[in-house]
């Protein structure tokens, strides 16, 4: 083989490598301000107790722990809120959530569903915030509340974590079944 043939062969291989390596996928850039999580936990679980009383149980398919920022980014979540008797009062599911480890506050987002076993009611929304100090859940997003006898829609709500004492903030519409 001549030297010229070897150069052509290398050039052809390099061109083929470039075309097969560029498959149209966007390459994500890493910026200097971003940081990697300190831990990545699959099947992440966390329980919150107040003395001997279990307040809530949190499960996520994945949890990215950022110790310095005191947050945990989670994906595909489920939260069980417990009553004082230890029984589940309500269940929340969502696409993702952020837990603030210093305050215990939780912000869920994406296809949020909260179902109250005690009140037999379900709320559908895009965002949900849980305040650890007050034990209340809230949202500023559009909501749909499904009850056995009615469907209620509006924008924003505040309630206890078991969906008792619900207050829909504005644009309330009720459709009786």
MOKAKA-V797936 format. One record per pair of residues at least 24 apart in sequence whose C-alpha atoms are under 7 Angstrom apart, sorted by the first residue. I is the first residue (numbers start at 1). J is the second residue. Records with the same first field share a line. If there is no record, write none. Layout:
I: J ; J
This chain:
37: 64 ; 65 ; 66
38: 65 ; 66 ; 67
39: 64 ; 65
40: 64 ; 65
53: 84
54: 82 ; 86
55: 81 ; 82
56: 80 ; 81 ; 82
57: 81
70: 100 ; 101 ; 102
71: 98 ; 99 ; 100 ; 101
72: 98 ; 99 ; 100
73: 97 ; 98 ; 99
74: 98
81: 161
89: 116 ; 117 ; 118 ; 162
90: 114 ; 115 ; 116 ; 117 ; 161 ; 162
91: 115 ; 116
103: 132
104: 132
105: 130 ; 131 ; 132
106: 130
116: 162 ; 163
119: 163
120: 147
121: 145 ; 146 ; 147
122: 146 ; 147
135: 160 ; 161
136: 160 ; 161
137: 161
149: 176 ; 177
150: 174 ; 175 ; 176 ; 177
151: 175 ; 176
